[in-house]
Amino acid sequence: MKIDRLLAITVLLLNRGRVSAKELSERFEVTSKTIYRDMDTLSQAGIPIVSHQGISGGFEIMEQFMIDRYLLSIEEMEALVTAVKGINRALDDQETDALLQKVNNLLQKAQRGSIYNKREERFIMDMNPWGQRSGIKETMKLLRVAISERKRVAVEYISSDGTCKWRMTEPASLILKGTIWYVLAYCTMRRDFRIFRLSRIQHAELMEEVFEPRELPVIEQLQWDENWTDPPQEKLVFKFELEARQRIADIFHPDEITMMPDGSIQVQTVMKPDEWLYGIILSFGSQVKVESPDFVAREVVRRAEQIIGCYMN
């Protein structure tokens, strides 16, 4: 619909700044002539569209223009409140609390005259996972101050090999991946940016030393880097007892899970046999058996015998 396209173009220009007619026509799958007509329509509606000629030309909206809140539907505002509530539960500070109050006020004004039950929350977002160890929020608050004031932070960190060392860092961004918080920071020891998991930071100290911001790596899509763990991926086959079905669903994709005629559950997957995987296997106890490859099964036996040895002495 034309009205939907006009609103989408307006929001795009507000977010992106200058956009060429060619890009707009390709994005909305219409001709350039249609885009020019749309720009005329927006201008007549009072939106200050500016046209620039030349190679770097295009359309943009004057910087002083602000979109009216009522261009957002009540449902969209509710989604915005839900997201801010989730952030506020995780950060729990005055800044996000004030933001939540402002967004709530915006929603309440839009809802005047409509039927609305405040007790109804169709979607709840909470970025505080159950079972999270204490101290995470305090570390987050310290890192937020460091990011805002560009101050270095000394952290005592447990590395993937189990060693615990102090590192001097220059925090750049806090990252929530799933239910786990990380901080992207420049490590002076490694002389490069590293991602640190907050739960593995044992202690953090805010330093008085101010650092100059460095050029950040691209972090729009945080994909797992295969180089972060050493072992190559292996095809793994597990046999689980039925009692483990609930936990299996938390870890493996449904396409990897097969219910067997004898009531057991077979899982075929591809993973790296690293510390994380062995920890997961051992956490199932007698409810799982590694059917292949053999070297993974032998390593599980070796680790189980080590555990037994701790109680035999």
PATORVO-560051 format. One record per residue (C-alpha): residue in three letters; x, y, z; residue number from 0. Coordinates in steps of 0.25 Angstrom, whole numbers, always signed. Example, Ala and Ser with C-alpha at 12.3 -4.5 7.8 and 13.67 -1.06 7.14 Angstrom:
REM PATORVO-560051
ATOM   type      xx      yy      zz   seq
ATOM    ala     +49     -18     +31     0
ATOM    ser     +55      -4     +29     1
END
This chain:
REM PATORVO-560051
ATOM   type      xx      yy      zz   seq
ATOM    met      +0      +0      +0     0
ATOM    lys      +5     +14      -3     1
ATOM    ile      +2     +19     +11     2
ATOM    asp     +11      +8     +17     3
ATOM    arg     +22     +11      +7     4
ATOM    leu     +22     +26     +10     5
ATOM    leu     +23     +23     +25     6
ATOM    ala     +34     +13     +23     7
ATOM    ile     +42     +24     +14     8
ATOM    thr     +40     +34     +25     9
ATOM    val     +45     +25     +36    10
ATOM    leu     +57     +21     +27    11
ATOM    leu     +61     +35     +23    12
ATOM    leu     +60     +39     +38    13
ATOM    asn     +69     +27     +42    14
ATOM    arg     +79     +27     +30    15
ATOM    gly     +80     +42     +25    16
ATOM    arg     +82     +43     +10    17
ATOM    val     +77     +32      +2    18
ATOM    ser     +78     +32     -14    19
ATOM    ala     +65     +30     -22    20
ATOM    lys     +71     +17     -28    21
ATOM    glu     +73     +11     -15    22
ATOM    leu     +59     +14     -10    23
ATOM    ser     +53      +9     -23    24
ATOM    glu     +61      -4     -22    25
ATOM    arg     +57      -5      -7    26
ATOM    phe     +42      -3      -9    27
ATOM    glu     +42     -10     -23    28
ATOM    val     +36      +2     -30    29
ATOM    thr     +41     +11     -41    30
ATOM    ser     +49     +23     -39    31
ATOM    lys     +37     +32     -44    32
ATOM    thr     +29     +26     -33    33
ATOM    ile     +39     +30     -23    34
ATOM    tyr     +39     +44     -28    35
ATOM    arg     +24     +45     -27    36
ATOM    asp     +25     +39     -13    37
ATOM    met     +35     +50      -9    38
ATOM    asp     +25     +61     -15    39
ATOM    thr     +14     +54      -6    40
ATOM    leu     +22     +55      +6    41
ATOM    ser     +26     +69      +4    42
ATOM    gln     +11     +73      +2    43
ATOM    ala      +8     +66     +15    44
ATOM    gly     +18     +76     +22    45
ATOM    ile     +30     +67     +23    46
ATOM    pro     +43     +75     +19    47
ATOM    ile     +49     +67      +8    48
ATOM    val     +62     +72      +2    49
ATOM    ser     +67     +67     -11    50
ATOM    his     +82     +67     -15    51
ATOM    gln     +87     +66     -29    52
ATOM    gly    +100     +59     -33    53
ATOM    ile    +107     +46     -31    54
ATOM    ser    +106     +46     -16    55
ATOM    gly     +92     +52     -17    56
ATOM    gly     +79     +47     -12    57
ATOM    phe     +67     +51      -3    58
ATOM    glu     +68     +54     +12    59
ATOM    ile     +59     +60     +23    60
ATOM    met     +64     +73     +29    61
ATOM    glu     +71     +71     +43    62
ATOM    gln     +61     +79     +51    63
ATOM    phe     +49     +70     +47    64
ATOM    met     +44     +60     +57    65
ATOM    ile     +34     +49     +55    66
ATOM    asp     +21     +51     +63    67
ATOM    arg     +19     +40     +73    68
ATOM    tyr      +5     +36     +67    69
ATOM    leu     +12     +31     +55    70
ATOM    leu     +14     +19     +64    71
ATOM    ser      +3     +10     +67    72
ATOM    ile      -1      +6     +81    73
ATOM    glu      +4      -8     +78    74
ATOM    glu     +17      -3     +74    75
ATOM    met     +18      +6     +86    76
ATOM    glu     +15      -6     +95    77
ATOM    ala     +26     -14     +89    78
ATOM    leu     +36      -2     +91    79
ATOM    val     +31      -2    +106    80
ATOM    thr     +34     -17    +107    81
ATOM    ala     +48     -15    +102    82
ATOM    val     +51      -4    +111    83
ATOM    lys     +46     -11    +123    84
ATOM    gly     +55     -23    +119    85
ATOM    ile     +67     -14    +119    86
ATOM    asn     +63      -7    +132    87
ATOM    arg     +62     -21    +139    88
ATOM    ala     +76     -24    +135    89
ATOM    leu     +83     -11    +137    90
ATOM    asp     +74      -6    +149    91
ATOM    asp     +79      +9    +149    92
ATOM    gln     +74     +23    +149    93
ATOM    glu     +76     +25    +134    94
ATOM    thr     +68     +14    +129    95
ATOM    asp     +58     +16    +140    96
ATOM    ala     +56     +30    +135    97
ATOM    leu     +55     +25    +120    98
ATOM    leu     +44     +15    +124    99
ATOM    gln     +36     +26    +131   100
ATOM    lys     +37     +34    +118   101
ATOM    val     +33     +23    +109   102
ATOM    asn     +22     +19    +118   103
ATOM    asn     +16     +33    +118   104
ATOM    leu     +17     +33    +103   105
ATOM    leu      +9     +20    +103   106
ATOM    gln      -2     +25    +113   107
ATOM    lys      -4     +37    +105   108
ATOM    ala      -6     +29     +92   109
ATOM    gln     -16     +20    +100   110
ATOM    arg     -25     +31    +105   111
ATOM    gly     -39     +27    +100   112
ATOM    ser     -36     +13     +97   113
ATOM    ile     -39      +0    +104   114
ATOM    tyr     -27      -4    +111   115
ATOM    asn     -24     -13    +123   116
ATOM    lys     -11     -10    +130   117
ATOM    arg     -10     -24    +136   118
ATOM    glu      -9     -30    +122   119
ATOM    glu      +5     -32    +117   120
ATOM    arg      +4     -41    +104   121
ATOM    phe     +20     -41    +104   122
ATOM    ile     +29     -40    +115   123
ATOM    met     +44     -38    +113   124
ATOM    asp     +54     -40    +125   125
ATOM    met     +69     -40    +122   126
ATOM    asn     +72     -45    +136   127
ATOM    pro     +73     -60    +134   128
ATOM    trp     +69     -69    +145   129
ATOM    gly     +81     -75    +153   130
ATOM    gln     +90     -64    +150   131
ATOM    arg    +101     -62    +160   132
ATOM    ser    +102     -50    +169   133
ATOM    gly    +111     -38    +165   134
ATOM    ile    +108     -37    +150   135
ATOM    lys    +100     -24    +152   136
ATOM    glu    +111     -18    +160   137
ATOM    thr    +121     -21    +149   138
ATOM    met    +112     -16    +138   139
ATOM    lys    +110      -3    +146   140
ATOM    leu    +125      -1    +147   141
ATOM    leu    +127      -4    +132   142
ATOM    arg    +116      +5    +128   143
ATOM    val    +123     +16    +136   144
ATOM    ala    +137     +13    +129   145
ATOM    ile    +131     +13    +115   146
ATOM    ser    +124     +26    +118   147
ATOM    glu    +136     +33    +124   148
ATOM    arg    +146     +25    +115   149
ATOM    lys    +154     +20    +127   150
ATOM    arg    +162      +7    +128   151
ATOM    val    +158      -5    +136   152
ATOM    ala    +167     -15    +142   153
ATOM    val    +159     -29    +142   154
ATOM    glu    +163     -42    +148   155
ATOM    tyr    +158     -52    +138   156
ATOM    ile    +157     -67    +136   157
ATOM    ser    +162     -71    +122   158
ATOM    ser    +157     -82    +114   159
ATOM    asp    +169     -91    +119   160
ATOM    gly    +165     -89    +134   161
ATOM    thr    +176     -79    +137   162
ATOM    cys    +172     -66    +145   163
ATOM    lys    +180     -54    +142   164
ATOM    trp    +179     -39    +143   165
ATOM    arg    +177     -31    +130   166
ATOM    met    +177     -16    +127   167
ATOM    thr    +165     -13    +118   168
ATOM    glu    +158      -1    +111   169
ATOM    pro    +143      -5    +111   170
ATOM    ala    +136      -1     +98   171
ATOM    ser    +122      -8     +98   172
ATOM    leu    +113     -17    +107   173
ATOM    ile    +107     -28     +99   174
ATOM    leu     +96     -37    +102   175
ATOM    lys     +96     -50     +94   176
ATOM    gly     +85     -59     +98   177
ATOM    thr     +84     -58    +113   178
ATOM    ile     +99     -56    +115   179
ATOM    trp    +106     -42    +117   180
ATOM    tyr    +119     -39    +110   181
ATOM    val    +128     -27    +109   182
ATOM    leu    +136     -23     +97   183
ATOM    ala    +149     -17    +101   184
ATOM    tyr    +163     -14     +96   185
ATOM    cys    +173     -23    +104   186
ATOM    thr    +186     -16    +106   187
ATOM    met    +193     -30    +108   188
ATOM    arg    +188     -36     +95   189
ATOM    arg    +188     -22     +88   190
ATOM    asp    +175     -25     +81   191
ATOM    phe    +160     -25     +84   192
ATOM    arg    +155     -37     +92   193
ATOM    ile    +141     -41     +97   194
ATOM    phe    +140     -44    +112   195
ATOM    arg    +129     -52    +118   196
ATOM    leu    +124     -44    +131   197
ATOM    ser    +122     -56    +139   198
ATOM    arg    +137     -60    +138   199
ATOM    ile    +141     -46    +143   200
ATOM    gln    +145     -49    +157   201
ATOM    his    +148     -35    +161   202
ATOM    ala    +148     -21    +154   203
ATOM    glu    +155      -8    +158   204
ATOM    leu    +152      +5    +151   205
ATOM    met    +165     +12    +148   206
ATOM    glu    +167     +27    +148   207
ATOM    glu    +174     +26    +135   208
ATOM    val    +167     +31    +123   209
ATOM    phe    +169     +25    +109   210
ATOM    glu    +167     +30     +95   211
ATOM    pro    +156     +22     +87   212
ATOM    arg    +161     +12     +77   213
ATOM    glu    +154      +8     +64   214
ATOM    leu    +144      -3     +67   215
ATOM    pro    +143     -16     +60   216
ATOM    val    +129     -18     +53   217
ATOM    ile    +120     -24     +63   218
ATOM    glu    +106     -23     +57   219
ATOM    gln    +106     -38     +55   220
ATOM    leu    +113     -46     +66   221
ATOM    gln    +115     -59     +60   222
ATOM    trp    +123     -70     +67   223
ATOM    asp    +138     -70     +62   224
ATOM    glu    +143     -84     +59   225
ATOM    asn    +157     -80     +64   226
ATOM    trp    +152     -77     +78   227
ATOM    thr    +153     -92     +81   228
ATOM    asp    +164    -101     +76   229
ATOM    pro    +158    -115     +73   230
ATOM    pro    +152    -117     +59   231
ATOM    gln    +137    -120     +58   232
ATOM    glu    +133    -135     +59   233
ATOM    lys    +121    -143     +56   234
ATOM    leu    +115    -148     +69   235
ATOM    val    +105    -158     +73   236
ATOM    phe     +99    -159     +87   237
ATOM    lys     +89    -169     +93   238
ATOM    phe     +80    -162    +104   239
ATOM    glu     +71    -168    +114   240
ATOM    leu     +56    -163    +112   241
ATOM    glu     +57    -155    +126   242
ATOM    ala     +67    -146    +119   243
ATOM    arg     +58    -141    +108   244
ATOM    gln     +55    -128    +114   245
ATOM    arg     +69    -124    +115   246
ATOM    ile     +72    -129    +101   247
ATOM    ala     +62    -120     +96   248
ATOM    asp     +69    -108    +102   249
ATOM    ile     +83    -112     +95   250
ATOM    phe     +80    -119     +82   251
ATOM    his     +72    -115     +70   252
ATOM    pro     +59    -123     +67   253
ATOM    asp     +65    -128     +54   254
ATOM    glu     +77    -135     +62   255
ATOM    ile     +68    -142     +71   256
ATOM    thr     +62    -156     +68   257
ATOM    met     +52    -164     +77   258
ATOM    met     +57    -179     +76   259
ATOM    pro     +48    -191     +77   260
ATOM    asp     +53    -196     +90   261
ATOM    gly     +49    -182     +97   262
ATOM    ser     +63    -176     +97   263
ATOM    ile     +67    -163     +89   264
ATOM    gln     +78    -162     +79   265
ATOM    val     +85    -149     +76   266
ATOM    gln     +93    -147     +64   267
ATOM    thr    +100    -134     +63   268
ATOM    val    +113    -127     +59   269
ATOM    met    +121    -120     +70   270
ATOM    lys    +135    -117     +75   271
ATOM    pro    +139    -127     +86   272
ATOM    asp    +144    -116     +95   273
ATOM    glu    +143    -113    +110   274
ATOM    trp    +129    -108    +108   275
ATOM    leu    +124    -121    +101   276
ATOM    tyr    +131    -130    +111   277
ATOM    gly    +125    -122    +123   278
ATOM    ile    +111    -124    +116   279
ATOM    ile    +113    -139    +114   280
ATOM    leu    +117    -141    +129   281
ATOM    ser    +105    -132    +134   282
ATOM    phe     +96    -143    +129   283
ATOM    gly    +102    -154    +137   284
ATOM    ser     +97    -168    +134   285
ATOM    gln     +86    -162    +125   286
ATOM    val     +95    -161    +113   287
ATOM    lys    +105    -170    +105   288
ATOM    val    +115    -166     +95   289
ATOM    glu    +113    -175     +83   290
ATOM    ser    +123    -169     +74   291
ATOM    pro    +134    -165     +72   292
ATOM    asp    +142    -174     +81   293
ATOM    phe    +152    -164     +85   294
ATOM    val    +141    -155     +91   295
ATOM    ala    +135    -167     +98   296
ATOM    arg    +149    -170    +104   297
ATOM    glu    +151    -156    +108   298
ATOM    val    +138    -156    +116   299
ATOM    val    +142    -169    +123   300
ATOM    arg    +156    -163    +127   301
ATOM    arg    +149    -151    +133   302
ATOM    ala    +139    -159    +140   303
ATOM    glu    +150    -167    +146   304
ATOM    gln    +157    -155    +151   305
ATOM    ile    +144    -150    +157   306
ATOM    ile    +143    -164    +164   307
ATOM    gly    +158    -163    +168   308
ATOM    cys    +155    -150    +176   309
ATOM    tyr    +146    -158    +185   310
ATOM    met    +154    -171    +187   311
ATOM    asn    +166    -164    +193   312
END
